[in-house]
Every structure is written in structure tokens, then in C-alpha cells.
Amino acid sequence: MAPELKLYAICSAVLTLQMLFLGALTAATRAKHNGYLSPEDGKVSRANATYVGAAEHPDTARVQRVHRNLLESLPMFFALGGIYLATGAPATGATVCFLGFTVARLLHMIVYLKAVQPWRTIFYALGSLSLLAMIVLILLTVLRS
């Protein structure tokens, strides 16, 4: 297996685990604040839990924003990473972009959950720059062939 494919697989697995973690954290945070989202969830929630509807507790809403933010960028990473590998773009670029995106997204989650600025914006930008770098390297590779 090519090293860049192995790295892509590892980064994809880590990012997918991060998505699963954030989904579980959303539910756990909602339960911590004695809420449930769908009316039928009242049957399996704590006795003192209440239906929150669209009015989430601020802590739960923050976790949801982190989750949605990652969800918006992951399809781009998965698609660009696959295209990157298929085009044979530079291996060094794969290492920098794949690791850069993954580390930036993990750090973005941490600082977003802890409400730390300007680091939240910085890590978001670094993740976005990793995606942009992949686009540039893909285009350079394709246009040169």
C-alpha cells in the first residue's frame, strides 16, 4: 500500500471517529441538561427531562455547531483526498495536506468546545488552507499531464 493511501485511510478513520464522538457528545450534553429533542425520546429519557424542541441548552447548541462545522468540511476532504490520490499528485503534498487538515480539525473541535478565540478561527483557516492546497496540487498535476 502506498504511504499516502495509508495516511489518507488513517486520517479518514480519525475524522470519522471525531464525527461519531461529536454525535455522541451532543446527545450526552443534551441528557446532562435534562432535555430530549424528539417527542418520542421522552419514553427513554430521564424522568425529569423535558422536550427542548428547537430551543437547545447553550452547551448542547455549541456541540451541535462544532458537529455541523466538521460535517460541512468532511465531504470535501474525503472527495479531494480520493481525487488527490487518483491523480498521483505529490506524496509530500499528501502528507502535509492530509495531516494538516486532520490536526487542524481536531484542534478546531477542542478550542470550539472550550470557546477559545482567536484559535478557533486560526484552526478553521488552517484546515481550509489544507483543502485549498489539495485543490491547487490536484489542478497542477492534472494540467501538467
C-alpha positions as CSV (number, residue, x, y, z in Angstrom):
1,M,0.0,0.0,0.0
2,A,1.3,3.4,-0.9
3,P,2.3,5.5,2.1
4,E,0.0,8.4,1.1
5,L,-3.0,6.0,0.7
6,K,-2.2,4.6,4.2
7,L,-2.1,8.1,5.6
8,Y,-5.4,9.0,3.9
9,A,-7.0,5.9,5.4
10,I,-5.8,6.8,8.9
11,C,-6.8,10.4,8.6
12,S,-10.2,9.4,7.2
13,A,-10.7,7.0,10.1
14,V,-9.7,9.6,12.7
15,L,-12.0,12.2,11.3
16,T,-14.9,9.7,11.1
17,L,-14.3,8.8,14.7
18,Q,-14.4,12.5,15.5
19,M,-17.8,12.8,13.8
20,L,-19.1,9.8,15.8
21,F,-17.7,11.3,19.0
22,L,-19.4,14.7,18.4
23,G,-22.7,13.0,17.7
24,A,-22.5,11.1,21.0
25,L,-21.3,14.3,22.8
26,T,-24.4,16.1,21.5
27,A,-26.7,13.5,22.9
28,A,-24.8,13.3,26.2
29,T,-24.8,17.1,26.6
30,R,-28.5,17.3,25.9
31,A,-29.1,14.5,28.5
32,K,-26.9,16.2,31.0
33,H,-29.2,19.2,30.8
34,N,-32.2,17.0,31.1
35,G,-33.6,17.5,27.6
36,Y,-34.7,15.5,24.7
37,L,-35.1,16.5,21.1
38,S,-37.8,14.4,19.6
39,P,-41.2,13.8,21.3
40,E,-40.7,10.0,21.2
41,D,-37.4,10.4,23.1
42,G,-39.4,11.2,26.2
43,K,-40.0,7.4,26.6
44,V,-36.3,6.7,27.0
45,S,-35.1,9.9,28.8
46,R,-34.7,10.7,32.4
47,A,-37.9,11.2,34.4
48,N,-37.2,14.9,34.8
49,A,-36.2,15.5,31.2
50,T,-38.1,18.0,29.1
51,Y,-38.8,18.3,25.4
52,V,-36.4,21.0,24.1
53,G,-37.7,21.3,20.5
54,A,-35.6,23.9,18.7
55,A,-34.5,25.6,21.9
56,E,-31.4,23.7,22.9
57,H,-29.4,24.4,26.0
58,P,-26.4,26.7,25.0
59,D,-23.9,23.9,25.8
60,T,-25.8,21.5,23.6
61,A,-26.1,24.1,20.8
62,R,-22.3,24.7,20.9
63,V,-21.6,21.0,20.5
64,Q,-24.1,20.9,17.6
65,R,-22.3,23.8,15.9
66,V,-19.0,22.0,16.2
67,H,-20.5,18.9,14.8
68,R,-22.2,20.8,11.9
69,N,-18.9,22.6,11.1
70,L,-17.0,19.4,10.8
71,L,-19.8,17.8,8.8
72,E,-19.6,20.7,6.3
73,S,-15.9,20.1,5.6
74,L,-15.5,16.3,5.8
75,P,-17.1,15.6,2.4
76,M,-14.6,18.0,0.8
77,F,-11.7,16.2,2.5
78,F,-12.9,12.8,1.5
79,A,-13.5,13.7,-2.1
80,L,-10.4,15.8,-2.5
81,G,-8.3,13.2,-0.8
82,G,-9.5,10.5,-3.1
83,I,-9.0,12.7,-6.2
84,Y,-5.6,13.6,-4.9
85,L,-4.5,10.0,-4.7
86,A,-6.1,9.1,-8.0
87,T,-4.2,11.9,-9.9
88,G,-0.9,10.9,-8.4
89,A,-0.3,14.4,-7.0
90,P,3.0,14.8,-5.0
91,A,3.3,12.5,-2.0
92,T,4.8,15.3,0.1
93,G,1.8,17.4,-0.5
94,A,-0.5,14.5,0.6
95,T,1.4,14.2,3.9
96,V,1.2,18.0,4.5
97,C,-2.4,18.4,3.4
98,F,-3.9,15.2,5.0
99,L,-2.1,15.7,8.3
100,G,-2.6,19.4,8.3
101,F,-6.4,19.1,7.7
102,T,-6.8,16.3,10.3
103,V,-4.8,18.0,13.1
104,A,-6.4,21.4,12.3
105,R,-9.9,19.9,12.6
106,L,-9.1,18.1,15.8
107,L,-7.7,21.2,17.4
108,H,-10.6,23.3,16.0
109,M,-13.0,20.9,17.8
110,I,-11.2,21.3,21.1
111,V,-11.0,25.1,21.0
112,Y,-14.5,25.4,19.7
113,L,-15.9,23.3,22.6
114,K,-13.8,25.4,25.0
115,A,-14.9,28.7,23.3
116,V,-11.3,29.9,22.6
117,Q,-10.8,32.6,20.1
118,P,-8.8,33.5,18.0
119,W,-7.6,29.9,18.0
120,R,-11.0,28.6,16.7
121,T,-10.7,30.8,13.6
122,I,-7.0,30.0,13.2
123,F,-7.5,26.2,13.2
124,Y,-10.5,26.6,10.9
125,A,-8.4,28.6,8.5
126,L,-5.6,26.1,8.6
127,G,-8.0,23.3,7.8
128,S,-9.4,25.3,4.9
129,L,-5.9,26.1,3.6
130,S,-5.2,22.4,3.6
131,L,-8.2,21.8,1.4
132,L,-7.2,24.7,-0.9
133,A,-3.6,23.3,-1.1
134,M,-5.1,20.0,-2.2
135,I,-7.1,21.7,-4.9
136,V,-4.1,23.6,-6.2
137,L,-1.9,20.4,-6.2
138,I,-4.6,18.4,-8.0
139,L,-5.0,21.1,-10.6
140,L,-1.3,21.4,-11.2
141,T,-0.9,17.6,-11.5
142,V,-3.8,17.3,-13.9
143,L,-2.9,20.2,-16.1
144,R,0.7,19.0,-16.4
145,S,-0.3,15.6,-17.6
